[in-house]
């Protein structure tokens, strides 16, 4: 059955993107209901902390939950321990299309902490290839590998990176992600994505990388970033999100930004329709112990 929507948010951070996301799940779903959004994804930075809470609350309200994560992908091996903070990994958005994809997402995120942690919990392409089934990938923000190459005017390397992710995830499962919140580099990236899409036959999708609910929330979110990075608001060299556009925009607002890319808007709905992970009928899976002869587990 087709979803009655014109746009679905597929890249969104709640308070569980610690000291970065500023959306509380309950308030997020309140706003989604007000805006008559039939579905929404949550994609925390490197974790699945919010997955069960978001899933249960969303289903209770009749909003389809899409479970995902914005993972950190190491430039080389996840086992390597070198490089400066912020330069050891690129971003990649992964969405669970089905229960298998959700289980693979759990495995990837867990391994990011137990095997690949270096400043951030990192996976690598080798690990992603081992656990790619049931996952849909988006090329992510300016810190994604494809976008990074485009910002550096490395069109061929950007194309090769996109082809690699498409090969790993499988045909039709990797989307080139467009964003625009008024940042000049995003225009550079978006212009560079179109020829890659044509050359490789890859679909485009647009997101708003939501970090707060309303436009007016950009200042408290900025303060939250300062707490997370240990910086003062007045520090001109600190990390900051430029502008006030990283909020939960309406479909109409997204259409104003990406009106010349109608397929990118439609693909958000197509992806939402493909993603169907229902964890409502959860069971307790207890460990099995061998007991001495003549005894029972009870």
DAMO-V309151 format. One record per residue. N is the residue number from 1. SS is DSSP state (@ for helix, = for strand, . for the rest). PHI is phi as a letter, one per 30 degrees, with the letter a starting at -180 (NA if undefined). Layout:
N:SS:PHI
N:SS:PHI
//
This chain:
1:.:NA
2:.:d
3:.:d
4:.:d
5:.:a
6:.:c
7:.:a
8:.:b
9:.:d
10:.:c
11:.:b
12:=:a
13:.:c
14:=:c
15:.:d
16:.:d
17:.:d
18:.:e
19:.:h
20:.:b
21:.:d
22:.:b
23:=:c
24:.:d
25:@:e
26:@:e
27:@:d
28:@:e
29:@:d
30:@:e
31:@:d
32:@:d
33:@:d
34:@:d
35:.:d
36:.:h
37:.:d
38:.:d
39:=:a
40:=:a
41:=:c
42:=:b
43:=:b
44:=:d
45:=:d
46:.:i
47:.:b
48:.:b
49:.:e
50:.:c
51:@:e
52:@:d
53:@:d
54:@:d
55:@:e
56:@:d
57:@:d
58:@:d
59:@:d
60:@:d
61:@:c
62:.:i
63:.:c
64:=:d
65:=:d
66:=:c
67:=:c
68:=:a
69:=:a
70:=:c
71:=:d
72:=:c
73:=:c
74:=:e
75:.:d
76:.:b
77:.:d
78:.:d
79:.:d
80:.:d
81:.:b
82:.:a
83:.:j
84:.:d
85:.:e
86:.:i
87:.:c
88:.:c
89:=:a
90:=:c
91:=:c
92:=:a
93:=:c
94:=:c
95:=:c
96:=:d
97:.:d
98:.:a
99:@:d
100:@:d
101:@:d
102:@:d
103:@:d
104:@:d
105:@:d
106:@:e
107:@:d
108:@:d
109:@:d
110:@:d
111:@:d
112:@:e
113:@:d
114:@:d
115:.:c
116:.:c
117:.:d
118:.:a
119:.:i
120:.:b
121:.:d
122:=:c
123:=:c
124:.:b
125:@:d
126:@:d
127:@:d
128:@:e
129:@:d
130:@:d
131:.:b
132:.:c
133:.:d
134:.:i
135:=:c
136:=:c
137:=:c
138:=:c
139:.:d
140:.:i
141:.:d
142:.:d
143:.:c
144:=:d
145:@:d
146:@:d
147:@:d
148:@:d
149:@:d
150:@:d
151:@:d
152:.:c
153:.:i
154:.:c
155:@:d
156:@:d
157:@:d
158:@:d
159:@:d
160:@:d
161:@:d
162:@:d
163:@:d
164:@:d
165:@:d
166:@:d
167:@:d
168:@:d
169:@:d
170:.:j
171:.:e
172:.:i
173:.:c
174:=:b
175:=:c
176:=:d
177:=:c
178:=:c
179:.:b
180:.:a
181:.:b
182:.:j
183:.:c
184:@:e
185:@:d
186:@:d
187:@:d
188:@:d
189:@:d
190:@:d
191:@:d
192:@:d
193:@:d
194:@:e
195:@:d
196:@:d
197:@:e
198:@:d
199:@:d
200:@:c
201:.:i
202:.:c
203:=:d
204:=:c
205:=:b
206:=:c
207:.:b
208:.:b
209:.:h
210:=:d
211:.:b
212:=:a
213:.:d
214:.:b
215:@:e
216:@:d
217:@:d
218:@:d
219:@:d
220:@:e
221:@:d
222:@:d
223:@:d
224:@:e
225:@:e
226:@:d
227:@:d
228:@:d
229:@:c
230:.:i
231:.:c
232:.:d
233:.:e
234:.:d
235:.:d
236:.:d
237:.:c
238:.:d
239:.:d
240:.:a
241:.:c
242:.:d
243:.:i
244:.:b
245:.:c
246:.:d
247:=:c
248:.:d
249:.:d
250:.:d
251:@:e
252:@:d
253:@:d
254:@:d
255:@:d
256:@:d
257:@:d
258:@:c
259:.:e
260:.:d
261:.:b
262:@:e
263:@:d
264:@:d
265:@:d
266:@:d
267:@:d
268:@:d
269:@:d
270:@:d
271:@:d
272:@:e
273:@:d
274:@:d
275:.:d
276:.:b
277:.:c
278:.:c
279:.:c
280:.:d
281:.:c
282:.:d
283:.:b
284:.:d
285:.:c
286:.:d
287:.:d
288:.:c
289:.:c
290:.:d
291:.:c
292:.:d
293:.:e
294:.:j
295:.:c
296:.:c
297:.:d
298:.:d
//
